[in-house]
Amino acid sequence: MAIQYKSIVPWGRSFDEYTRMFDLTASELNLRILGCGDGPASFNVECNRRGGRVTSVDPLYRFSRDAIEQRIAETYEEVLRQTCANQDKFIWNTIPSLEDLGSIRMEAMRCFLASYDDGRARGIYLPGELPDLPFADRTFDLALSSHFLFLYTDNLTFEFHVSAIREMLRVAHEVRIFPILDANARESRYLNGVLETFQKYKPEIRTVDYEFQRGGNRMLTLRNDRDAI
Ligand SMILES: C[S@@+](CC[C@H](N)C(=O)[O-])C[C@H]1O[C@@H](n2cnc3c(N)ncnc32)[C@H](O)[C@@H]1O
């Protein structure tokens, strides 16, 4: 049975996972970072607690804390059910079991929820969505997309991917996207077209120290070098 998400689900990863997925060095963690589609991930709150400068933008942030909590509870069953039916598409070493997956994700999402009202008031959780971001050109050093672009290949068009990446390159000097696989752990059918379209932005595929989807240990980086970081 294939993994099929009817919509894009709120499901959150931790600071440690973001650091490994995006190969973020200690000095990069101090850059002005924009998380596009960070949803209920705890990267923002955990990084900012360490002195970072992360802003997250997501359509989810239009909703109240209670509404997001409710949506996470509904998503939880659905994601675990589909992951259970597709266990061969994942590598169970760092996360050894479905139970561990559930508790690791819930811990990150509880951490996000606890920070949400304050973070929204401070403007570090901003409602908004790709491909139209509410920021001036070059507001950020680094724009990240975790588990949104490419992962939802079956829900989003190629044209959406191109517009979204163009927008991320407008607001940041560098863009990093993880993973480059779709929800069924196949290389996204959009990858080659994206590499061709953005050739002048020096696309590079880097192997990183993170793999949960089987074969999902590569990220795409693109640079808008008019003035480097
Ligand atoms: C699977 S979650 C990933 C959350 C987080 N990035 C992580 O890896 O833990 C996907 C997120 O994409 C968000 N999303 C959906 N449409 C979006 C859009 N057009 N622009 C930005 N984010 C979007 C959803 O609200 C959701 O929070």
The ligand as an ORCA input file, in Angstrom:
! r2SCAN-3c Opt
* xyz 0 1
  C       4.693     17.746      7.190
  S       4.638     19.370      7.853
  C       6.367     19.645      8.095
  C       6.623     20.526      9.282
  C       8.091     20.830      9.556
  N       8.695     21.526      8.466
  C       8.870     19.582      9.866
  O       9.623     19.081      9.017
  O       8.741     19.070     10.979
  C       4.258     20.355      6.401
  C       3.906     21.791      6.719
  O       3.744     22.512      5.490
  C       2.774     23.517      5.735
  N       2.265     24.079      4.469
  C       1.204     23.695      3.725
  N       1.059     24.494      2.648
  C       2.063     25.414      2.701
  C       2.456     26.509      1.877
  N       1.816     26.807      0.739
  N       3.528     27.231      2.245
  C       4.220     26.926      3.373
  N       3.890     25.903      4.186
  C       2.832     25.148      3.862
  C       1.719     22.785      6.542
  O       0.837     23.680      7.219
  C       2.589     21.951      7.488
  O       2.815     22.614      8.692
*
